[in-house]
Amino acid sequence: MMSKPRRAMLLSLLASFVRRVMASESTTPPIQFGSEQGFVDIDLPISGLTQQDGRMRFDARGMDASQSVGFRFVLDDSWRAQAQPGSKLVVYWGAGAFESLGGESDRFVSMLAKRYGLRSQGELRMLSAIRVAVVGLGDDPSKAMRTSTRMKIFLHDGDQERYAEAYVNVDAARGMLEFHEKDPEYRINVVRALTTA
C-alpha cells in the first residue's frame, strides 16, 4: 500500500502533467509577419474549417504578442470559370465574406491598422460581416479545403471611400490563411472596409 505523502506527490505530479498537456493543446500558434518590398503580409494559422450548404468557413487566428487575433473567412459555393484571352490562365469568379469572431477580430483590425502605419481614433471594431467579391487566380476556390488556393478579394466594389483589394491565400494542408497586401494605396480603405458600416 502506498504511503500518503507518496500518493500526494504522485497526484500532484499527475495534475501538473495534465495541466501542461491541456495548456499545450489550447495554445494558439503565433502569427507570421512578412514585409517583402514594403508590403504588409500576415499569415494566420487556421484553427478550424467547416463546410456547410456548400459554403466553406476558415477560422484564422494567431497570437500577436500576448493577444489572440483573427477572423472567419467564408467562401460561397458558386464559381464561374473564365479563360484569359491569349493565356492558359483560368480565373474563377465568386464571392465570400469576412466574419467577426468578436474581440479577436477587433484586435485583428487594430493590429492591421498599426502594421499599416495608420493612426486610429479610439478602439476599432470589426463589422459582424463584410461581403467580398473573390477571384481565384488560376486556382479554383471550390477546392480550397483540399488544395492550396490563391485569391484576390475586392472589398466594397462601387464605394470609392471603402473600395480596396487584397490577396487571401488558403493552404488547408499547411494550416495557414494568408492575408497579403495588394497595394499600400489601399491601406486606409482596407481598414475602413472592415470597420465602417
Secondary structure as GFF3:
##gff-version 3
##sequence-region A 1 197
A	DSSP	alpha_helix	4	26	.	.	.	ID=ss1
A	DSSP	beta_strand	32	34	.	.	.	ID=ss2
A	DSSP	three_ten_helix	36	38	.	.	.	ID=ss3
A	DSSP	beta_strand	41	52	.	.	.	ID=ss4
A	DSSP	beta_strand	55	64	.	.	.	ID=ss5
A	DSSP	beta_strand	67	75	.	.	.	ID=ss6
A	DSSP	beta_strand	80	83	.	.	.	ID=ss7
A	DSSP	beta_strand	90	99	.	.	.	ID=ss8
A	DSSP	alpha_helix	103	115	.	.	.	ID=ss9
A	DSSP	beta_strand	129	137	.	.	.	ID=ss10
A	DSSP	three_ten_helix	141	143	.	.	.	ID=ss11
A	DSSP	beta_strand	149	155	.	.	.	ID=ss12
A	DSSP	beta_strand	164	171	.	.	.	ID=ss13
A	DSSP	beta_strand	176	181	.	.	.	ID=ss14
A	DSSP	three_ten_helix	184	186	.	.	.	ID=ss15
A	DSSP	alpha_helix	187	195	.	.	.	ID=ss16
###
